[in-house]
Amino acid sequence: MNNFGASSNNPYYAGGQSVASANSLISRVSYLLCTALLVTAAAAWWAAQARLSPALFLPLMIGTFACVIGLNFTRTKPGLSLALLYALSVMEGLLMGPLLNVIARGYGNGAAVIGEAATLSAVIVAGLGAYVWISGKDFGGIGKFLFWALLGLIVLGLLRFFVTFSPGVNLIYSIGGAAIFAGFTLYDFSNIKFRYGPNDYVIATVALYLDFLNLFWFLVQILLSLGGGSRRN
């Protein structure tokens, strides 16, 4: 049992953060998360229309990693952190656009699957966040388990480049991935409520942003496997 939970008789969370401060933080994070996702959606739409060269994939991938790493060193510099957040949002959109375009054009129900996955992701993230906030439960203790689960997921993902998995195994892999990032969503909302301070709004937003995108991609794969996956001739 962890020591970070909030006491029902104490108006302060871990680190002296008040309930009002936590509520203010989640409001700010929610705003930034919505705007970051809108920027990503706009960049993805533009990239799909522009048909970006595949040669840009590696530089954009390196750029996203650089932004995420950089954000860990700019927590005391809000202006720079916000710039990195939106740079990350743009680059993720540029990466996603061509891939989503392939799905939309290459599968009979591809566009509908993308819309359904985006809607489900929003509902799941909002629902899990509301559950953490209303119930007062702290899921900080599952962080270590999620780390090892994610490591296993990455190893299996790399293995898929060299070994052809059956459709059933791919579906189980996608369901497992979605479950892991649903767990990360609970974990990150708990951090916002119980551990992050008022100046951690950008790093908190990035955590939920990455949870949302990963959950979205796994839901796309699940929906394609379950019904929208027939390729156009």
Rosetta blueprint (number, residue, H / E / L):
1 M L
2 N L
3 N L
4 F L
5 G L
6 A L
7 S L
8 S L
9 N L
10 N L
11 P L
12 Y E
13 Y L
14 A H
15 G H
16 G H
17 Q L
18 S E
19 V H
20 A H
21 S H
22 A H
23 N H
24 S H
25 L H
26 I H
27 S H
28 R H
29 V H
30 S H
31 Y H
32 L H
33 L H
34 C H
35 T H
36 A H
37 L H
38 L H
39 V H
40 T H
41 A H
42 A H
43 A H
44 A H
45 W H
46 W H
47 A H
48 A H
49 Q H
50 A H
51 R L
52 L L
53 S L
54 P H
55 A H
56 L H
57 F H
58 L H
59 P H
60 L H
61 M H
62 I H
63 G H
64 T H
65 F H
66 A H
67 C H
68 V H
69 I H
70 G H
71 L H
72 N L
73 F L
74 T L
75 R L
76 T L
77 K L
78 P H
79 G H
80 L H
81 S H
82 L H
83 A H
84 L H
85 L H
86 Y H
87 A H
88 L H
89 S H
90 V H
91 M H
92 E H
93 G H
94 L H
95 L H
96 M H
97 G H
98 P H
99 L H
100 L H
101 N H
102 V H
103 I H
104 A H
105 R H
106 G H
107 Y E
108 G L
109 N L
110 G H
111 A H
112 A H
113 V H
114 I H
115 G H
116 E H
117 A H
118 A H
119 T H
120 L H
121 S H
122 A H
123 V H
124 I H
125 V H
126 A H
127 G H
128 L H
129 G H
130 A H
131 Y H
132 V H
133 W H
134 I H
135 S H
136 G L
137 K L
138 D L
139 F L
140 G H
141 G H
142 I H
143 G H
144 K H
145 F H
146 L H
147 F H
148 W H
149 A H
150 L H
151 L H
152 G H
153 L H
154 I H
155 V H
156 L H
157 G H
158 L H
159 L H
160 R L
161 F L
162 F L
163 V L
164 T L
165 F L
166 S L
167 P H
168 G H
169 V H
170 N H
171 L H
172 I H
173 Y H
174 S H
175 I H
176 G H
177 G H
178 A H
179 A H
180 I H
181 F H
182 A H
183 G H
184 F H
185 T H
186 L H
187 Y H
188 D H
189 F H
190 S H
191 N H
192 I H
193 K H
194 F H
195 R L
196 Y L
197 G L
198 P L
199 N L
200 D L
201 Y H
202 V H
203 I H
204 A H
205 T H
206 V H
207 A H
208 L H
209 Y H
210 L H
211 D H
212 F H
213 L H
214 N H
215 L H
216 F H
217 W H
218 F H
219 L H
220 V H
221 Q H
222 I H
223 L H
224 L H
225 S H
226 L H
227 G H
228 G H
229 G L
230 S L
231 R E
232 R L
233 N L
